[in-house]
Amino acid sequence: MEERGFTLVELLVVLTIGSILLSIAIPGYAFLLSGSRLTTVTNDLVSALHLARSEAIKRGTRVTICKTGSPMAVPPSCDGAANWQDGWLVFVDGGVRGVIDSGDTVLWSKDRASEATTITASNFTLFVSYLPSGVSQGPNGLANGFLRVCVEHKRRDIIINSTGRLRLSPNIC
């Protein structure tokens, strides 16, 4: 009668080869995770900007996206001292531009992005407003600028042109 099975040496060889392959695969997996985080944050921000623009056109009034340190607060408020990665709010902006007044309606709120994320802005340091025509406007009245999303040395710029349209540009932080 013949015995079938593995010897201890065969088992150790298989485990050694498996651990070598795993040690090669893990850095590649980390690369995929950082790319996924960058895509998620960028898509969330682009979705909020598209929502603000389309709602401004649909409603015929200004709609703003602003940064906030506490997006789930009651009542919600924009926070100039917060960072974009802390969260943002999209709201119908019928009163003071860039400020949530008592008659304004919050359309969407986004909680904090992942710890490894930073978002910086040019011309849109506090908020981005969309006028009923779909044209964008920052706190200084300029219509164009960018929001730069960085996750672990990978970067995507969300470039907003003077008509309010968006485009993405990949780069390195």
Chimera marker file (.cmm) of the C-alpha trace (Angstrom):
<marker_set name="trace">
<marker id="1" x="0.000" y="0.000" z="0.000" r="1" g="1" b="0" radius="0.5"/>
<marker id="2" x="1.388" y="3.384" z="-1.027" r="1" g="1" b="0" radius="0.5"/>
<marker id="3" x="1.141" y="6.434" z="1.284" r="1" g="1" b="0" radius="0.5"/>
<marker id="4" x="0.114" y="9.713" z="-0.300" r="1" g="1" b="0" radius="0.5"/>
<marker id="5" x="0.844" y="13.121" z="1.212" r="1" g="1" b="0" radius="0.5"/>
<marker id="6" x="3.460" y="15.800" z="1.617" r="1" g="1" b="0" radius="0.5"/>
<marker id="7" x="6.758" y="15.564" z="3.392" r="1" g="1" b="0" radius="0.5"/>
<marker id="8" x="7.874" y="18.265" z="5.807" r="1" g="1" b="0" radius="0.5"/>
<marker id="9" x="10.527" y="19.450" z="3.340" r="1" g="1" b="0" radius="0.5"/>
<marker id="10" x="7.974" y="19.825" z="0.522" r="1" g="1" b="0" radius="0.5"/>
<marker id="11" x="5.663" y="21.778" z="2.808" r="1" g="1" b="0" radius="0.5"/>
<marker id="12" x="8.474" y="24.133" z="3.904" r="1" g="1" b="0" radius="0.5"/>
<marker id="13" x="9.493" y="24.755" z="0.267" r="1" g="1" b="0" radius="0.5"/>
<marker id="14" x="5.905" y="25.654" z="-0.677" r="1" g="1" b="0" radius="0.5"/>
<marker id="15" x="5.560" y="27.991" z="2.346" r="1" g="1" b="0" radius="0.5"/>
<marker id="16" x="8.877" y="29.688" z="1.533" r="1" g="1" b="0" radius="0.5"/>
<marker id="17" x="7.919" y="30.266" z="-2.100" r="1" g="1" b="0" radius="0.5"/>
<marker id="18" x="4.489" y="31.547" z="-1.004" r="1" g="1" b="0" radius="0.5"/>
<marker id="19" x="5.986" y="34.027" z="1.474" r="1" g="1" b="0" radius="0.5"/>
<marker id="20" x="8.419" y="35.332" z="-1.167" r="1" g="1" b="0" radius="0.5"/>
<marker id="21" x="5.563" y="35.886" z="-3.634" r="1" g="1" b="0" radius="0.5"/>
<marker id="22" x="3.477" y="37.575" z="-0.946" r="1" g="1" b="0" radius="0.5"/>
<marker id="23" x="6.308" y="39.949" z="-0.002" r="1" g="1" b="0" radius="0.5"/>
<marker id="24" x="6.564" y="40.975" z="-3.662" r="1" g="1" b="0" radius="0.5"/>
<marker id="25" x="2.790" y="41.483" z="-4.021" r="1" g="1" b="0" radius="0.5"/>
<marker id="26" x="2.157" y="43.615" z="-0.906" r="1" g="1" b="0" radius="0.5"/>
<marker id="27" x="3.888" y="46.824" z="-2.167" r="1" g="1" b="0" radius="0.5"/>
<marker id="28" x="1.879" y="46.560" z="-5.374" r="1" g="1" b="0" radius="0.5"/>
<marker id="29" x="-1.296" y="46.287" z="-3.339" r="1" g="1" b="0" radius="0.5"/>
<marker id="30" x="-0.405" y="49.469" z="-1.396" r="1" g="1" b="0" radius="0.5"/>
<marker id="31" x="0.010" y="51.236" z="-4.744" r="1" g="1" b="0" radius="0.5"/>
<marker id="32" x="-3.501" y="50.140" z="-5.720" r="1" g="1" b="0" radius="0.5"/>
<marker id="33" x="-4.938" y="51.330" z="-2.399" r="1" g="1" b="0" radius="0.5"/>
<marker id="34" x="-3.484" y="54.838" z="-2.705" r="1" g="1" b="0" radius="0.5"/>
<marker id="35" x="-4.766" y="55.071" z="-6.279" r="1" g="1" b="0" radius="0.5"/>
<marker id="36" x="-8.198" y="53.976" z="-5.130" r="1" g="1" b="0" radius="0.5"/>
<marker id="37" x="-8.241" y="56.564" z="-2.322" r="1" g="1" b="0" radius="0.5"/>
<marker id="38" x="-7.249" y="59.315" z="-4.761" r="1" g="1" b="0" radius="0.5"/>
<marker id="39" x="-9.983" y="58.279" z="-7.192" r="1" g="1" b="0" radius="0.5"/>
<marker id="40" x="-12.613" y="58.131" z="-4.435" r="1" g="1" b="0" radius="0.5"/>
<marker id="41" x="-11.871" y="61.585" z="-3.016" r="1" g="1" b="0" radius="0.5"/>
<marker id="42" x="-11.590" y="63.142" z="-6.476" r="1" g="1" b="0" radius="0.5"/>
<marker id="43" x="-14.870" y="61.583" z="-7.600" r="1" g="1" b="0" radius="0.5"/>
<marker id="44" x="-16.646" y="62.778" z="-4.446" r="1" g="1" b="0" radius="0.5"/>
<marker id="45" x="-15.453" y="66.340" z="-4.975" r="1" g="1" b="0" radius="0.5"/>
<marker id="46" x="-16.211" y="66.314" z="-8.716" r="1" g="1" b="0" radius="0.5"/>
<marker id="47" x="-19.699" y="64.930" z="-7.983" r="1" g="1" b="0" radius="0.5"/>
<marker id="48" x="-20.323" y="67.747" z="-5.494" r="1" g="1" b="0" radius="0.5"/>
<marker id="49" x="-19.169" y="70.354" z="-8.024" r="1" g="1" b="0" radius="0.5"/>
<marker id="50" x="-21.350" y="68.845" z="-10.772" r="1" g="1" b="0" radius="0.5"/>
<marker id="51" x="-24.312" y="68.765" z="-8.384" r="1" g="1" b="0" radius="0.5"/>
<marker id="52" x="-23.800" y="72.425" z="-7.450" r="1" g="1" b="0" radius="0.5"/>
<marker id="53" x="-23.569" y="73.500" z="-11.086" r="1" g="1" b="0" radius="0.5"/>
<marker id="54" x="-26.575" y="71.512" z="-12.269" r="1" g="1" b="0" radius="0.5"/>
<marker id="55" x="-28.730" y="72.622" z="-9.313" r="1" g="1" b="0" radius="0.5"/>
<marker id="56" x="-27.802" y="76.279" z="-9.925" r="1" g="1" b="0" radius="0.5"/>
<marker id="57" x="-28.920" y="75.980" z="-13.550" r="1" g="1" b="0" radius="0.5"/>
<marker id="58" x="-32.053" y="73.986" z="-12.665" r="1" g="1" b="0" radius="0.5"/>
<marker id="59" x="-33.148" y="76.212" z="-9.774" r="1" g="1" b="0" radius="0.5"/>
<marker id="60" x="-32.122" y="79.501" z="-11.386" r="1" g="1" b="0" radius="0.5"/>
<marker id="61" x="-30.225" y="80.614" z="-8.280" r="1" g="1" b="0" radius="0.5"/>
<marker id="62" x="-26.705" y="80.515" z="-6.887" r="1" g="1" b="0" radius="0.5"/>
<marker id="63" x="-25.562" y="77.170" z="-5.410" r="1" g="1" b="0" radius="0.5"/>
<marker id="64" x="-22.327" y="76.974" z="-3.428" r="1" g="1" b="0" radius="0.5"/>
<marker id="65" x="-19.948" y="74.292" z="-2.260" r="1" g="1" b="0" radius="0.5"/>
<marker id="66" x="-17.904" y="75.341" z="0.782" r="1" g="1" b="0" radius="0.5"/>
<marker id="67" x="-15.415" y="73.715" z="3.102" r="1" g="1" b="0" radius="0.5"/>
<marker id="68" x="-16.426" y="72.909" z="6.658" r="1" g="1" b="0" radius="0.5"/>
<marker id="69" x="-14.827" y="71.363" z="9.713" r="1" g="1" b="0" radius="0.5"/>
<marker id="70" x="-18.105" y="69.810" z="10.873" r="1" g="1" b="0" radius="0.5"/>
<marker id="71" x="-20.338" y="68.770" z="7.973" r="1" g="1" b="0" radius="0.5"/>
<marker id="72" x="-22.810" y="66.937" z="10.219" r="1" g="1" b="0" radius="0.5"/>
<marker id="73" x="-23.297" y="69.831" z="12.663" r="1" g="1" b="0" radius="0.5"/>
<marker id="74" x="-26.769" y="71.222" z="13.317" r="1" g="1" b="0" radius="0.5"/>
<marker id="75" x="-27.075" y="73.821" z="11.931" r="1" g="1" b="0" radius="0.5"/>
<marker id="76" x="-24.348" y="73.251" z="9.317" r="1" g="1" b="0" radius="0.5"/>
<marker id="77" x="-21.953" y="76.075" z="8.550" r="1" g="1" b="0" radius="0.5"/>
<marker id="78" x="-19.065" y="76.908" z="6.259" r="1" g="1" b="0" radius="0.5"/>
<marker id="79" x="-15.719" y="77.258" z="8.020" r="1" g="1" b="0" radius="0.5"/>
<marker id="80" x="-12.968" y="79.380" z="6.487" r="1" g="1" b="0" radius="0.5"/>
<marker id="81" x="-10.426" y="77.958" z="8.960" r="1" g="1" b="0" radius="0.5"/>
<marker id="82" x="-11.153" y="74.357" z="7.941" r="1" g="1" b="0" radius="0.5"/>
<marker id="83" x="-9.387" y="72.492" z="5.160" r="1" g="1" b="0" radius="0.5"/>
<marker id="84" x="-11.161" y="71.077" z="2.114" r="1" g="1" b="0" radius="0.5"/>
<marker id="85" x="-10.233" y="67.548" z="3.223" r="1" g="1" b="0" radius="0.5"/>
<marker id="86" x="-12.158" y="68.125" z="6.495" r="1" g="1" b="0" radius="0.5"/>
<marker id="87" x="-15.438" y="68.052" z="4.575" r="1" g="1" b="0" radius="0.5"/>
<marker id="88" x="-17.688" y="70.159" z="2.388" r="1" g="1" b="0" radius="0.5"/>
<marker id="89" x="-21.286" y="71.236" z="1.988" r="1" g="1" b="0" radius="0.5"/>
<marker id="90" x="-23.351" y="71.923" z="-1.121" r="1" g="1" b="0" radius="0.5"/>
<marker id="91" x="-26.198" y="74.369" z="-0.506" r="1" g="1" b="0" radius="0.5"/>
<marker id="92" x="-28.634" y="76.710" z="-2.233" r="1" g="1" b="0" radius="0.5"/>
<marker id="93" x="-27.022" y="80.075" z="-1.513" r="1" g="1" b="0" radius="0.5"/>
<marker id="94" x="-29.807" y="82.654" z="-1.507" r="1" g="1" b="0" radius="0.5"/>
<marker id="95" x="-28.373" y="85.074" z="1.044" r="1" g="1" b="0" radius="0.5"/>
<marker id="96" x="-24.804" y="86.146" z="1.747" r="1" g="1" b="0" radius="0.5"/>
<marker id="97" x="-22.495" y="84.511" z="-0.798" r="1" g="1" b="0" radius="0.5"/>
<marker id="98" x="-20.577" y="81.574" z="0.717" r="1" g="1" b="0" radius="0.5"/>
<marker id="99" x="-22.509" y="81.605" z="4.006" r="1" g="1" b="0" radius="0.5"/>
<marker id="100" x="-25.339" y="79.260" z="4.975" r="1" g="1" b="0" radius="0.5"/>
<marker id="101" x="-28.161" y="81.591" z="5.995" r="1" g="1" b="0" radius="0.5"/>
<marker id="102" x="-31.435" y="80.600" z="7.661" r="1" g="1" b="0" radius="0.5"/>
<marker id="103" x="-33.308" y="80.261" z="4.355" r="1" g="1" b="0" radius="0.5"/>
<marker id="104" x="-30.616" y="78.256" z="2.554" r="1" g="1" b="0" radius="0.5"/>
<marker id="105" x="-31.097" y="74.543" z="1.835" r="1" g="1" b="0" radius="0.5"/>
<marker id="106" x="-28.230" y="72.078" z="2.262" r="1" g="1" b="0" radius="0.5"/>
<marker id="107" x="-28.252" y="69.647" z="-0.667" r="1" g="1" b="0" radius="0.5"/>
<marker id="108" x="-25.284" y="67.448" z="0.244" r="1" g="1" b="0" radius="0.5"/>
<marker id="109" x="-22.640" y="67.108" z="2.922" r="1" g="1" b="0" radius="0.5"/>
<marker id="110" x="-19.372" y="65.181" z="2.772" r="1" g="1" b="0" radius="0.5"/>
<marker id="111" x="-17.494" y="64.033" z="5.831" r="1" g="1" b="0" radius="0.5"/>
<marker id="112" x="-13.722" y="64.051" z="6.275" r="1" g="1" b="0" radius="0.5"/>
<marker id="113" x="-11.544" y="62.420" z="3.610" r="1" g="1" b="0" radius="0.5"/>
<marker id="114" x="-8.935" y="59.818" z="4.593" r="1" g="1" b="0" radius="0.5"/>
<marker id="115" x="-5.998" y="60.868" z="6.793" r="1" g="1" b="0" radius="0.5"/>
<marker id="116" x="-3.457" y="60.728" z="3.964" r="1" g="1" b="0" radius="0.5"/>
<marker id="117" x="-5.465" y="63.219" z="1.850" r="1" g="1" b="0" radius="0.5"/>
<marker id="118" x="-4.784" y="66.921" z="1.381" r="1" g="1" b="0" radius="0.5"/>
<marker id="119" x="-6.834" y="69.250" z="-0.787" r="1" g="1" b="0" radius="0.5"/>
<marker id="120" x="-5.557" y="72.712" z="-1.670" r="1" g="1" b="0" radius="0.5"/>
<marker id="121" x="-7.160" y="75.386" z="-3.806" r="1" g="1" b="0" radius="0.5"/>
<marker id="122" x="-6.387" y="78.305" z="-6.070" r="1" g="1" b="0" radius="0.5"/>
<marker id="123" x="-9.072" y="81.048" z="-6.279" r="1" g="1" b="0" radius="0.5"/>
<marker id="124" x="-11.468" y="78.731" z="-4.426" r="1" g="1" b="0" radius="0.5"/>
<marker id="125" x="-9.881" y="78.898" z="-0.979" r="1" g="1" b="0" radius="0.5"/>
<marker id="126" x="-13.219" y="79.232" z="0.870" r="1" g="1" b="0" radius="0.5"/>
<marker id="127" x="-15.939" y="78.170" z="-1.556" r="1" g="1" b="0" radius="0.5"/>
<marker id="128" x="-17.016" y="77.671" z="-5.165" r="1" g="1" b="0" radius="0.5"/>
<marker id="129" x="-20.324" y="79.225" z="-6.202" r="1" g="1" b="0" radius="0.5"/>
<marker id="130" x="-22.229" y="78.481" z="-9.367" r="1" g="1" b="0" radius="0.5"/>
<marker id="131" x="-24.485" y="81.140" z="-10.825" r="1" g="1" b="0" radius="0.5"/>
<marker id="132" x="-27.770" y="80.343" z="-12.609" r="1" g="1" b="0" radius="0.5"/>
<marker id="133" x="-25.871" y="80.477" z="-15.922" r="1" g="1" b="0" radius="0.5"/>
<marker id="134" x="-23.573" y="77.660" z="-14.729" r="1" g="1" b="0" radius="0.5"/>
<marker id="135" x="-20.558" y="79.960" z="-14.460" r="1" g="1" b="0" radius="0.5"/>
<marker id="136" x="-18.349" y="79.406" z="-11.412" r="1" g="1" b="0" radius="0.5"/>
<marker id="137" x="-17.264" y="82.107" z="-8.991" r="1" g="1" b="0" radius="0.5"/>
<marker id="138" x="-14.833" y="82.075" z="-6.081" r="1" g="1" b="0" radius="0.5"/>
<marker id="139" x="-14.733" y="84.330" z="-3.019" r="1" g="1" b="0" radius="0.5"/>
<marker id="140" x="-12.657" y="86.906" z="-4.909" r="1" g="1" b="0" radius="0.5"/>
<marker id="141" x="-15.057" y="86.934" z="-7.874" r="1" g="1" b="0" radius="0.5"/>
<marker id="142" x="-12.741" y="84.989" z="-10.208" r="1" g="1" b="0" radius="0.5"/>
<marker id="143" x="-14.429" y="82.292" z="-12.264" r="1" g="1" b="0" radius="0.5"/>
<marker id="144" x="-11.543" y="79.890" z="-12.813" r="1" g="1" b="0" radius="0.5"/>
<marker id="145" x="-9.097" y="78.036" z="-10.605" r="1" g="1" b="0" radius="0.5"/>
<marker id="146" x="-8.355" y="74.565" z="-9.329" r="1" g="1" b="0" radius="0.5"/>
<marker id="147" x="-8.703" y="72.191" z="-6.417" r="1" g="1" b="0" radius="0.5"/>
<marker id="148" x="-5.659" y="69.947" z="-5.964" r="1" g="1" b="0" radius="0.5"/>
<marker id="149" x="-6.205" y="66.516" z="-4.376" r="1" g="1" b="0" radius="0.5"/>
<marker id="150" x="-3.092" y="64.721" z="-3.078" r="1" g="1" b="0" radius="0.5"/>
<marker id="151" x="-2.979" y="61.187" z="-1.654" r="1" g="1" b="0" radius="0.5"/>
<marker id="152" x="0.427" y="59.658" z="-0.854" r="1" g="1" b="0" radius="0.5"/>
<marker id="153" x="2.446" y="61.474" z="-3.548" r="1" g="1" b="0" radius="0.5"/>
<marker id="154" x="-0.240" y="61.073" z="-6.227" r="1" g="1" b="0" radius="0.5"/>
<marker id="155" x="-2.187" y="64.110" z="-7.344" r="1" g="1" b="0" radius="0.5"/>
<marker id="156" x="-5.210" y="65.073" z="-9.397" r="1" g="1" b="0" radius="0.5"/>
<marker id="157" x="-6.034" y="68.653" z="-10.178" r="1" g="1" b="0" radius="0.5"/>
<marker id="158" x="-9.702" y="69.506" z="-10.636" r="1" g="1" b="0" radius="0.5"/>
<marker id="159" x="-9.465" y="72.468" z="-12.967" r="1" g="1" b="0" radius="0.5"/>
<marker id="160" x="-12.522" y="74.700" z="-13.207" r="1" g="1" b="0" radius="0.5"/>
<marker id="161" x="-12.532" y="76.946" z="-16.271" r="1" g="1" b="0" radius="0.5"/>
<marker id="162" x="-14.202" y="80.342" z="-16.570" r="1" g="1" b="0" radius="0.5"/>
<marker id="163" x="-17.491" y="78.812" z="-17.782" r="1" g="1" b="0" radius="0.5"/>
<marker id="164" x="-17.678" y="76.495" z="-14.751" r="1" g="1" b="0" radius="0.5"/>
<marker id="165" x="-16.767" y="73.283" z="-16.553" r="1" g="1" b="0" radius="0.5"/>
<marker id="166" x="-14.379" y="70.804" z="-14.954" r="1" g="1" b="0" radius="0.5"/>
<marker id="167" x="-11.457" y="68.796" z="-16.221" r="1" g="1" b="0" radius="0.5"/>
<marker id="168" x="-9.004" y="66.543" z="-14.411" r="1" g="1" b="0" radius="0.5"/>
<marker id="169" x="-5.242" y="66.567" z="-14.683" r="1" g="1" b="0" radius="0.5"/>
<marker id="170" x="-3.059" y="63.860" z="-13.035" r="1" g="1" b="0" radius="0.5"/>
<marker id="171" x="0.307" y="64.768" z="-11.526" r="1" g="1" b="0" radius="0.5"/>
<marker id="172" x="2.668" y="64.073" z="-8.617" r="1" g="1" b="0" radius="0.5"/>
<marker id="173" x="2.506" y="65.890" z="-5.257" r="1" g="1" b="0" radius="0.5"/>
<link id1="1" id2="2" r="1" g="1" b="0" radius="0.2"/>
<link id1="2" id2="3" r="1" g="1" b="0" radius="0.2"/>
<link id1="3" id2="4" r="1" g="1" b="0" radius="0.2"/>
<link id1="4" id2="5" r="1" g="1" b="0" radius="0.2"/>
<link id1="5" id2="6" r="1" g="1" b="0" radius="0.2"/>
<link id1="6" id2="7" r="1" g="1" b="0" radius="0.2"/>
<link id1="7" id2="8" r="1" g="1" b="0" radius="0.2"/>
<link id1="8" id2="9" r="1" g="1" b="0" radius="0.2"/>
<link id1="9" id2="10" r="1" g="1" b="0" radius="0.2"/>
<link id1="10" id2="11" r="1" g="1" b="0" radius="0.2"/>
<link id1="11" id2="12" r="1" g="1" b="0" radius="0.2"/>
<link id1="12" id2="13" r="1" g="1" b="0" radius="0.2"/>
<link id1="13" id2="14" r="1" g="1" b="0" radius="0.2"/>
<link id1="14" id2="15" r="1" g="1" b="0" radius="0.2"/>
<link id1="15" id2="16" r="1" g="1" b="0" radius="0.2"/>
<link id1="16" id2="17" r="1" g="1" b="0" radius="0.2"/>
<link id1="17" id2="18" r="1" g="1" b="0" radius="0.2"/>
<link id1="18" id2="19" r="1" g="1" b="0" radius="0.2"/>
<link id1="19" id2="20" r="1" g="1" b="0" radius="0.2"/>
<link id1="20" id2="21" r="1" g="1" b="0" radius="0.2"/>
<link id1="21" id2="22" r="1" g="1" b="0" radius="0.2"/>
<link id1="22" id2="23" r="1" g="1" b="0" radius="0.2"/>
<link id1="23" id2="24" r="1" g="1" b="0" radius="0.2"/>
<link id1="24" id2="25" r="1" g="1" b="0" radius="0.2"/>
<link id1="25" id2="26" r="1" g="1" b="0" radius="0.2"/>
<link id1="26" id2="27" r="1" g="1" b="0" radius="0.2"/>
<link id1="27" id2="28" r="1" g="1" b="0" radius="0.2"/>
<link id1="28" id2="29" r="1" g="1" b="0" radius="0.2"/>
<link id1="29" id2="30" r="1" g="1" b="0" radius="0.2"/>
<link id1="30" id2="31" r="1" g="1" b="0" radius="0.2"/>
<link id1="31" id2="32" r="1" g="1" b="0" radius="0.2"/>
<link id1="32" id2="33" r="1" g="1" b="0" radius="0.2"/>
<link id1="33" id2="34" r="1" g="1" b="0" radius="0.2"/>
<link id1="34" id2="35" r="1" g="1" b="0" radius="0.2"/>
<link id1="35" id2="36" r="1" g="1" b="0" radius="0.2"/>
<link id1="36" id2="37" r="1" g="1" b="0" radius="0.2"/>
<link id1="37" id2="38" r="1" g="1" b="0" radius="0.2"/>
<link id1="38" id2="39" r="1" g="1" b="0" radius="0.2"/>
<link id1="39" id2="40" r="1" g="1" b="0" radius="0.2"/>
<link id1="40" id2="41" r="1" g="1" b="0" radius="0.2"/>
<link id1="41" id2="42" r="1" g="1" b="0" radius="0.2"/>
<link id1="42" id2="43" r="1" g="1" b="0" radius="0.2"/>
<link id1="43" id2="44" r="1" g="1" b="0" radius="0.2"/>
<link id1="44" id2="45" r="1" g="1" b="0" radius="0.2"/>
<link id1="45" id2="46" r="1" g="1" b="0" radius="0.2"/>
<link id1="46" id2="47" r="1" g="1" b="0" radius="0.2"/>
<link id1="47" id2="48" r="1" g="1" b="0" radius="0.2"/>
<link id1="48" id2="49" r="1" g="1" b="0" radius="0.2"/>
<link id1="49" id2="50" r="1" g="1" b="0" radius="0.2"/>
<link id1="50" id2="51" r="1" g="1" b="0" radius="0.2"/>
<link id1="51" id2="52" r="1" g="1" b="0" radius="0.2"/>
<link id1="52" id2="53" r="1" g="1" b="0" radius="0.2"/>
<link id1="53" id2="54" r="1" g="1" b="0" radius="0.2"/>
<link id1="54" id2="55" r="1" g="1" b="0" radius="0.2"/>
<link id1="55" id2="56" r="1" g="1" b="0" radius="0.2"/>
<link id1="56" id2="57" r="1" g="1" b="0" radius="0.2"/>
<link id1="57" id2="58" r="1" g="1" b="0" radius="0.2"/>
<link id1="58" id2="59" r="1" g="1" b="0" radius="0.2"/>
<link id1="59" id2="60" r="1" g="1" b="0" radius="0.2"/>
<link id1="60" id2="61" r="1" g="1" b="0" radius="0.2"/>
<link id1="61" id2="62" r="1" g="1" b="0" radius="0.2"/>
<link id1="62" id2="63" r="1" g="1" b="0" radius="0.2"/>
<link id1="63" id2="64" r="1" g="1" b="0" radius="0.2"/>
<link id1="64" id2="65" r="1" g="1" b="0" radius="0.2"/>
<link id1="65" id2="66" r="1" g="1" b="0" radius="0.2"/>
<link id1="66" id2="67" r="1" g="1" b="0" radius="0.2"/>
<link id1="67" id2="68" r="1" g="1" b="0" radius="0.2"/>
<link id1="68" id2="69" r="1" g="1" b="0" radius="0.2"/>
<link id1="69" id2="70" r="1" g="1" b="0" radius="0.2"/>
<link id1="70" id2="71" r="1" g="1" b="0" radius="0.2"/>
<link id1="71" id2="72" r="1" g="1" b="0" radius="0.2"/>
<link id1="72" id2="73" r="1" g="1" b="0" radius="0.2"/>
<link id1="73" id2="74" r="1" g="1" b="0" radius="0.2"/>
<link id1="74" id2="75" r="1" g="1" b="0" radius="0.2"/>
<link id1="75" id2="76" r="1" g="1" b="0" radius="0.2"/>
<link id1="76" id2="77" r="1" g="1" b="0" radius="0.2"/>
<link id1="77" id2="78" r="1" g="1" b="0" radius="0.2"/>
<link id1="78" id2="79" r="1" g="1" b="0" radius="0.2"/>
<link id1="79" id2="80" r="1" g="1" b="0" radius="0.2"/>
<link id1="80" id2="81" r="1" g="1" b="0" radius="0.2"/>
<link id1="81" id2="82" r="1" g="1" b="0" radius="0.2"/>
<link id1="82" id2="83" r="1" g="1" b="0" radius="0.2"/>
<link id1="83" id2="84" r="1" g="1" b="0" radius="0.2"/>
<link id1="84" id2="85" r="1" g="1" b="0" radius="0.2"/>
<link id1="85" id2="86" r="1" g="1" b="0" radius="0.2"/>
<link id1="86" id2="87" r="1" g="1" b="0" radius="0.2"/>
<link id1="87" id2="88" r="1" g="1" b="0" radius="0.2"/>
<link id1="88" id2="89" r="1" g="1" b="0" radius="0.2"/>
<link id1="89" id2="90" r="1" g="1" b="0" radius="0.2"/>
<link id1="90" id2="91" r="1" g="1" b="0" radius="0.2"/>
<link id1="91" id2="92" r="1" g="1" b="0" radius="0.2"/>
<link id1="92" id2="93" r="1" g="1" b="0" radius="0.2"/>
<link id1="93" id2="94" r="1" g="1" b="0" radius="0.2"/>
<link id1="94" id2="95" r="1" g="1" b="0" radius="0.2"/>
<link id1="95" id2="96" r="1" g="1" b="0" radius="0.2"/>
<link id1="96" id2="97" r="1" g="1" b="0" radius="0.2"/>
<link id1="97" id2="98" r="1" g="1" b="0" radius="0.2"/>
<link id1="98" id2="99" r="1" g="1" b="0" radius="0.2"/>
<link id1="99" id2="100" r="1" g="1" b="0" radius="0.2"/>
<link id1="100" id2="101" r="1" g="1" b="0" radius="0.2"/>
<link id1="101" id2="102" r="1" g="1" b="0" radius="0.2"/>
<link id1="102" id2="103" r="1" g="1" b="0" radius="0.2"/>
<link id1="103" id2="104" r="1" g="1" b="0" radius="0.2"/>
<link id1="104" id2="105" r="1" g="1" b="0" radius="0.2"/>
<link id1="105" id2="106" r="1" g="1" b="0" radius="0.2"/>
<link id1="106" id2="107" r="1" g="1" b="0" radius="0.2"/>
<link id1="107" id2="108" r="1" g="1" b="0" radius="0.2"/>
<link id1="108" id2="109" r="1" g="1" b="0" radius="0.2"/>
<link id1="109" id2="110" r="1" g="1" b="0" radius="0.2"/>
<link id1="110" id2="111" r="1" g="1" b="0" radius="0.2"/>
<link id1="111" id2="112" r="1" g="1" b="0" radius="0.2"/>
<link id1="112" id2="113" r="1" g="1" b="0" radius="0.2"/>
<link id1="113" id2="114" r="1" g="1" b="0" radius="0.2"/>
<link id1="114" id2="115" r="1" g="1" b="0" radius="0.2"/>
<link id1="115" id2="116" r="1" g="1" b="0" radius="0.2"/>
<link id1="116" id2="117" r="1" g="1" b="0" radius="0.2"/>
<link id1="117" id2="118" r="1" g="1" b="0" radius="0.2"/>
<link id1="118" id2="119" r="1" g="1" b="0" radius="0.2"/>
<link id1="119" id2="120" r="1" g="1" b="0" radius="0.2"/>
<link id1="120" id2="121" r="1" g="1" b="0" radius="0.2"/>
<link id1="121" id2="122" r="1" g="1" b="0" radius="0.2"/>
<link id1="122" id2="123" r="1" g="1" b="0" radius="0.2"/>
<link id1="123" id2="124" r="1" g="1" b="0" radius="0.2"/>
<link id1="124" id2="125" r="1" g="1" b="0" radius="0.2"/>
<link id1="125" id2="126" r="1" g="1" b="0" radius="0.2"/>
<link id1="126" id2="127" r="1" g="1" b="0" radius="0.2"/>
<link id1="127" id2="128" r="1" g="1" b="0" radius="0.2"/>
<link id1="128" id2="129" r="1" g="1" b="0" radius="0.2"/>
<link id1="129" id2="130" r="1" g="1" b="0" radius="0.2"/>
<link id1="130" id2="131" r="1" g="1" b="0" radius="0.2"/>
<link id1="131" id2="132" r="1" g="1" b="0" radius="0.2"/>
<link id1="132" id2="133" r="1" g="1" b="0" radius="0.2"/>
<link id1="133" id2="134" r="1" g="1" b="0" radius="0.2"/>
<link id1="134" id2="135" r="1" g="1" b="0" radius="0.2"/>
<link id1="135" id2="136" r="1" g="1" b="0" radius="0.2"/>
<link id1="136" id2="137" r="1" g="1" b="0" radius="0.2"/>
<link id1="137" id2="138" r="1" g="1" b="0" radius="0.2"/>
<link id1="138" id2="139" r="1" g="1" b="0" radius="0.2"/>
<link id1="139" id2="140" r="1" g="1" b="0" radius="0.2"/>
<link id1="140" id2="141" r="1" g="1" b="0" radius="0.2"/>
<link id1="141" id2="142" r="1" g="1" b="0" radius="0.2"/>
<link id1="142" id2="143" r="1" g="1" b="0" radius="0.2"/>
<link id1="143" id2="144" r="1" g="1" b="0" radius="0.2"/>
<link id1="144" id2="145" r="1" g="1" b="0" radius="0.2"/>
<link id1="145" id2="146" r="1" g="1" b="0" radius="0.2"/>
<link id1="146" id2="147" r="1" g="1" b="0" radius="0.2"/>
<link id1="147" id2="148" r="1" g="1" b="0" radius="0.2"/>
<link id1="148" id2="149" r="1" g="1" b="0" radius="0.2"/>
<link id1="149" id2="150" r="1" g="1" b="0" radius="0.2"/>
<link id1="150" id2="151" r="1" g="1" b="0" radius="0.2"/>
<link id1="151" id2="152" r="1" g="1" b="0" radius="0.2"/>
<link id1="152" id2="153" r="1" g="1" b="0" radius="0.2"/>
<link id1="153" id2="154" r="1" g="1" b="0" radius="0.2"/>
<link id1="154" id2="155" r="1" g="1" b="0" radius="0.2"/>
<link id1="155" id2="156" r="1" g="1" b="0" radius="0.2"/>
<link id1="156" id2="157" r="1" g="1" b="0" radius="0.2"/>
<link id1="157" id2="158" r="1" g="1" b="0" radius="0.2"/>
<link id1="158" id2="159" r="1" g="1" b="0" radius="0.2"/>
<link id1="159" id2="160" r="1" g="1" b="0" radius="0.2"/>
<link id1="160" id2="161" r="1" g="1" b="0" radius="0.2"/>
<link id1="161" id2="162" r="1" g="1" b="0" radius="0.2"/>
<link id1="162" id2="163" r="1" g="1" b="0" radius="0.2"/>
<link id1="163" id2="164" r="1" g="1" b="0" radius="0.2"/>
<link id1="164" id2="165" r="1" g="1" b="0" radius="0.2"/>
<link id1="165" id2="166" r="1" g="1" b="0" radius="0.2"/>
<link id1="166" id2="167" r="1" g="1" b="0" radius="0.2"/>
<link id1="167" id2="168" r="1" g="1" b="0" radius="0.2"/>
<link id1="168" id2="169" r="1" g="1" b="0" radius="0.2"/>
<link id1="169" id2="170" r="1" g="1" b="0" radius="0.2"/>
<link id1="170" id2="171" r="1" g="1" b="0" radius="0.2"/>
<link id1="171" id2="172" r="1" g="1" b="0" radius="0.2"/>
<link id1="172" id2="173" r="1" g="1" b="0" radius="0.2"/>
</marker_set>
